[in-house]
Amino acid sequence: MLEIISQPGDDPAFLKIVCQFAKYAAKQHSLALVLAIRIDHWFGENWLGFQGKILGAAGVHNRLLSDDLVVPPFHPNRVKAITRLDRTESGAFTSLQVPVEAIHAKRTSESNTRNYIRDSGIYCWYSGDTDKTSSASLMVYVVSPKGNNGWYVMFSKNNVWKVLKSVAISPVECNRIIGVDSFADAP
């Protein structure tokens, strides 16, 4: 069982989806560490591979997502909570809330240093306050001795959460992960 510690304003249905993606990635890559990082609200696909700005102007992206990955430079005020999940010998995951600074160190505007992710694991950034919104996002980085990768998924909610857009992962794969028949709405 993999369970993210819920925060006020989280929609349980969306948290379940985040857990399903984290569990899928951890199983696919045989990794024992998952960090689930709650961002205050929705965030766009431009965060995928974003490393920061050079001298406050041009944005720098890791377009390959297979090279060294950098902790996305969300403003520290946007990072609201982090759940650390560690796989036990039995295969279950234990959950522990850790300080935000555990991965998102505060930076000054003059700092151009990049915070590279060095520890193997699954890193999931997800939207908070989803109980009041109709859109949410999830970004996953996989850091592994076998190679790195990442993807982004945008969700919308009418009555249920649905995949609206995905980058570096197919919508069909996303729907398979969350257990949705991607052809259910087809005529």
N, C-alpha and C positions, 0 to 999 in steps of 0.2 A: 504494500500500500504506500502510495506517495501522496502526501497531503500538505498543501501550503497553508500556513497559518493565516486565517482570515482576518481582515482589518475592517473597521467600520466603513461602510460604503461599498464593500465588495459584493457583487452579485454571485451567489453560490454556483449558479450554472456556468458563469464565465470562469470562475476559479477551477471548476471541474475540467473545463476545456484546457486551461493552462496546464493542469496536472497531467492530462492525457498526453499533451505534446511533450512535456518533460519526461514522463515515463517512457514514451516511445523512443525519444532520443537517447535516454540512458540505456535502454535495452539494446537499441541498434548498435551502440558504440561501446557497450560493456563498461560504462563509466559509473563510478560509485558516488560522485559528488554532483549535487544539483544546487545552484543558487537561483532562487526566484526573487527577482527585484521588482518591487511595486513602484511604478511611476504615477504621479498624481492624477494624470488624465491620459487621454488618447495621445499618441505620437505617430508621426508619419514614417513612410518607408525611407525617407532620406537619412534616417538614423542608422540604417543598415550599413555597416562598414565605415560610418563616419568616425573620423579620428580627431577632429578639431579644426581650428583655423590657423593659418600661417600669418603671423603678425596682425591678427584681427581682421583679415580680409578674405583671402581665398580659402574655401573649405577643402579639407583633405579627406579622401575616401580610400578605403581598401576595396577596390572593385572585385578582386579575385575571391576574397573571403577564405582563401586557403592559406594565405600568408599569416604572419603573426597578427592576432586580433587585439584590438585596443578596447578597453572599457569605454563605451560611448560617453562622451562628455556632457551628460545631462547636468543641468545646474543642480548643485546639491540640495536645494530647496524642493526640487521635483521628486527626489528619491525619498519615498515615504517609509518603506520597510523592506527588509531582506529576510527571507526564510532560507536557512541552510538545511539541506537534506543529505544525509549520509546513509549509504547502503550498509546494512549490517551483514554479518555472515549468513544469516537466514534468508537474505534477499530482500527483506523489508527495509523501508527507509525511516529514519528517525528525523523529526523536525525540531529545529531550534531557531528562534528569532535571534539575529545577530545585529550589531550596530551597523548603521548605514555606511559608516566609514570603512567597513570591512572590504569594500570594493570601490566605492565612489569617494575617493579622498578629495577633500576640498582643494580647489585650485584657485590661484589668483589669476586675474585677467592677463597678467604679464607672463604667466607660465605657459610654455609651449611643450612641456614634457608630456609624453604620452604614457598612459598607464596600461602597459601590455598585460594581457592575461597569460599567466605562466602555468597555473595549476590546471591539470586535466579535469574536465568536468563539463556539465551542461549549465549554461548561463541563460536564464530566461528573464527578459524585461517585459512586463505586462502592465496594462492599463488598470489604474485604480478608479474608484468612484463609479463603477460600472452598474450600480443599482439605479442610477439616475440618468444614464446616458443610453443612446441607441447605437453607439459605435465604440469599438475597443480595438486594441492592437496587442500583438505579441511578437517579440523578436527573440530568436534563439541562436546562441552561438555554441558550437560544439568545439571544444579544445581537447585534442587527443594526440597521443604519440603517433597515431596512424595518419594524422592530418586534421586540419581545421576546416570548418565550414559554418555557414549561418543562413538564416532565412527570416522572412518577415511575413506576417499574416494580419490582414485587417478584417474585422468582423463587424456585422451590423445586426441589430436586433429589432424585429418587429414583435413577435411573440417568443421566438427562440433565436439564439445566436447562430448566424450563418456566415460562412466564409464569403467575403465580398471581393477581396483581392489578395494575391499572394505573390511574393518575390523570392526566387531561388528555391521554391518548392511548389509542386503543382497543386491546383485546387482539388484534383481528384485524390491526391495523397493526403491533403489536409482533411478532406471529408472522411477518408478511410480511418484516419487517426481518431477522429471524434465520433466515429461510428454512424456517419450519415450516408445514406445511399445517394450518391451524387446524381443519379438519374431519376430520383423519386419525383421531382417536379417536372420532368420532361413529358411532353404530350405523347 
